[in-house]
Amino acid sequence: MTVDFFETKMLHWPDSMFSFIREEGVLVSQDAFGMHLASVERFADELPDWILDYEAKKYYGNILSPYSPLILKLFDRIQKAGLDIRIILPDHGPVWRQSRGKILDFYQTYAKQKPSNKALVVYDTMWNSTEIMARAVAEGIGSTGCPVDLLHIRVTIEAT
């Protein structure tokens, strides 16, 4: 079998790389296209889309978002190489066999880092006055047509 290697330096680690087995169309992607997800299902197509979406966003945001420019360059290299990717095997997370286009599209979208029109109002409150203000701010933002989420962060202090 023929194995092609692609350096993917800093796609999480300095020694990161892709290994592509040409005859089988298998891309061993190391940290790219992975998830911090453990389940009895081994394949992405055996999991509900909402779980895949949530876990992919969380993983990309926590691990790979600082490397988005490198990811875009990597997609260019893969396209120029003309790889016929049929299966994606990340180091952790489900194997992408049938729905591999979903994770590839997801990475391309997030690597572009296009901002979206939405707002998040984060607050904490002791006597509910800050909550009233936060709700008014969220309502004002929402009245412009911008989607807005309100997040109450509860801070607790324990005596030692």
C-alpha positions in Angstrom: 0.0 0.0 0.0 1.0 3.6 -0.6 1.0 6.0 2.4 1.3 9.7 1.8 2.3 11.9 4.7 1.2 15.5 5.2 2.8 17.7 7.9 0.1 19.4 9.9 2.4 21.1 12.3 0.6 22.8 15.2 -2.8 21.3 14.4 -2.7 20.8 18.1 0.9 19.6 18.4 4.2 20.5 16.7 4.6 16.9 15.4 1.0 16.6 14.0 0.6 14.9 10.6 -1.9 13.3 8.3 -1.3 9.8 6.9 -3.3 9.0 3.8 -3.5 5.4 2.5 -4.2 5.8 -1.2 -5.5 2.4 -2.1 -8.1 2.5 0.7 -8.9 6.2 0.7 -8.2 6.3 4.4 -7.1 9.5 6.0 -5.6 9.1 9.5 -6.0 12.6 10.7 -4.5 12.6 14.2 -6.2 15.5 16.1 -8.0 17.0 13.1 -11.7 16.0 12.7 -11.7 14.4 16.2 -13.8 14.9 19.2 -13.6 14.5 23.0 -16.5 12.0 22.8 -16.6 8.5 24.1 -19.5 6.2 23.1 -20.2 2.6 22.2 -20.8 3.8 18.6 -17.6 3.7 16.6 -18.9 5.5 13.5 -20.2 9.1 13.2 -23.1 7.9 11.1 -24.3 5.9 14.1 -24.6 9.0 16.3 -27.4 11.7 16.2 -26.5 14.8 14.2 -27.0 17.1 17.3 -24.3 15.2 19.2 -21.9 15.4 16.3 -22.6 19.1 15.8 -22.2 19.9 19.5 -19.0 17.9 20.0 -17.4 19.1 16.8 -18.0 22.7 17.8 -16.7 22.2 21.3 -13.6 20.4 20.1 -12.8 22.8 17.3 -13.4 25.8 19.6 -11.3 24.4 22.5 -8.4 22.9 20.5 -8.2 24.1 16.9 -9.7 27.5 16.5 -6.3 29.3 17.1 -5.0 27.3 14.1 -7.8 28.2 11.7 -5.4 29.9 9.1 -3.3 26.7 9.1 -6.4 24.6 8.6 -7.4 26.6 5.5 -3.9 26.1 4.0 -4.2 22.4 4.8 -7.5 22.2 2.9 -5.8 23.8 -0.1 -2.9 21.3 0.1 -5.4 18.4 0.3 -7.4 19.7 -2.7 -4.2 20.1 -4.8 -3.1 16.6 -3.9 -6.5 15.3 -5.2 -7.0 12.9 -2.3 -10.0 10.6 -2.7 -10.9 10.5 1.0 -13.4 7.7 1.8 -12.8 7.3 5.5 -11.4 9.6 8.1 -9.8 8.1 11.2 -9.1 10.7 13.9 -7.0 9.8 17.0 -10.1 10.2 19.1 -13.8 10.5 18.4 -15.9 8.6 15.9 -14.7 7.3 12.5 -16.1 9.3 9.6 -17.1 6.8 6.9 -20.4 7.8 5.3 -20.8 11.3 6.5 -17.2 12.5 6.1 -18.3 15.5 4.1 -20.1 16.8 7.1 -17.0 17.1 9.2 -15.0 18.5 6.3 -17.6 21.1 5.6 -17.8 22.0 9.3 -14.0 22.5 9.5 -14.0 24.7 6.4 -16.8 26.8 7.7 -15.3 27.3 11.1 -11.7 27.9 9.8 -13.0 30.8 7.8 -14.1 32.4 11.1 -16.9 34.5 9.6 -18.7 36.4 12.3 -22.4 36.0 12.6 -25.0 38.5 13.7 -25.8 37.3 17.3 -25.2 38.5 20.8 -24.7 37.0 24.3 -25.5 38.9 27.5 -23.8 37.3 30.4 -24.6 38.4 34.0 -24.7 37.5 37.6 -27.0 39.0 40.2 -27.4 39.0 43.9 -30.7 40.9 44.4 -32.1 40.4 40.9 -31.5 44.0 39.9 -28.7 43.1 37.5 -30.9 40.4 36.0 -33.6 43.0 35.3 -31.0 45.2 33.6 -29.5 42.2 31.6 -33.0 41.2 30.4 -33.7 44.8 29.3 -30.3 44.9 27.4 -31.2 41.5 25.7 -34.7 42.7 24.8 -33.2 45.9 23.3 -30.7 43.9 21.2 -33.4 41.4 20.2 -35.7 44.2 19.0 -33.2 44.9 16.2 -33.7 41.4 14.9 -30.4 40.2 16.2 -30.6 36.8 17.9 -29.6 37.1 21.5 -28.9 34.6 24.3 -29.0 35.5 28.0 -26.6 33.6 30.3 -26.8 33.7 34.0 -23.5 32.8 35.6 -23.9 31.8 39.2 -20.9 32.6 41.3 -20.6 31.0 44.6 -18.0 31.6 47.3 -17.2 29.0 49.9 -15.8 30.0 53.2 -12.7 28.2 54.2 
